Amino acid sequence: MPLYEYITADPEKGCRICKKGFEIRRPVSRPPMETCPLCRNPVKKLVSRGVSSPSITKPLSVSDAKKAGFTVLEKRDEGTYEKL
């Protein structure tokens, strides 16, 4: 399920949660939220700032790739690969 961000539509109103903004996991099939779940004031959906992806601190070695279940191939000639 994707993670959505919401913030209050009117900064003068709203509870302490929706004034700062909140994140919620919801199925893609459900429509966007229109009100805060706590105070019922109108909220608007924010555009996400980034994508959550794992960071790799070092390049994967051949043995690491094999342990992870990948097939490692090395190019030998033009159009010919050999399995390591």
C-alpha positions in Angstrom: 0.0 0.0 0.0 1.3 3.5 -0.8 2.0 6.1 1.7 0.1 9.4 1.3 0.8 12.8 3.0 -1.9 15.2 4.0 -2.0 18.6 5.6 -4.9 20.9 6.8 -6.5 23.0 4.0 -6.9 26.0 6.4 -3.9 26.6 8.7 -6.0 28.6 11.1 -8.2 25.6 11.9 -7.3 22.0 12.6 -5.7 19.9 15.3 -2.0 19.8 16.1 -1.6 16.7 13.9 -3.1 18.0 10.6 -1.5 21.4 11.1 2.0 19.8 10.9 0.9 17.2 8.3 0.5 13.5 8.6 1.2 10.3 6.6 -1.2 7.4 6.2 -1.1 4.1 4.3 -4.2 3.6 2.1 -5.0 1.2 -0.8 -4.8 2.8 -4.2 -8.4 1.9 -4.9 -9.7 4.2 -2.1 -10.4 7.8 -2.9 -8.2 10.6 -1.3 -9.1 11.7 2.3 -11.2 14.8 2.5 -11.1 15.4 6.3 -8.7 14.8 9.2 -9.4 11.6 11.0 -9.1 13.3 14.4 -10.7 16.8 14.1 -12.7 16.4 10.8 -11.4 19.6 9.3 -10.7 19.6 5.5 -7.3 18.3 4.4 -5.4 18.3 1.1 -3.1 15.7 -0.3 0.5 16.7 -0.7 2.9 15.8 -3.5 5.5 13.4 -2.1 9.0 14.8 -1.7 10.8 11.7 -2.6 10.8 8.0 -3.2 11.8 5.6 -0.5 14.4 3.2 -1.8 17.1 1.2 -0.1 20.6 2.7 -0.3 23.6 0.5 -1.2 26.7 1.6 0.6 29.1 -0.5 -1.4 29.0 -2.2 -4.8 27.8 -5.8 -4.8 30.4 -8.5 -5.3 29.9 -11.6 -7.4 29.5 -13.7 -4.2 27.0 -11.2 -2.8 24.9 -11.3 -6.0 25.0 -15.2 -6.0 23.9 -15.3 -2.3 21.0 -13.0 -3.2 19.9 -15.4 -5.9 21.1 -13.6 -9.0 22.7 -15.3 -12.0 26.0 -13.6 -12.7 27.2 -13.4 -16.4 30.5 -12.2 -17.8 30.9 -11.0 -21.4 33.5 -13.1 -23.2 33.2 -12.4 -27.0 30.8 -10.3 -29.1 27.4 -11.5 -28.1 28.7 -14.4 -25.9 28.3 -14.5 -22.1 29.6 -17.1 -19.7 27.9 -17.9 -16.4 30.2 -17.4 -13.4 
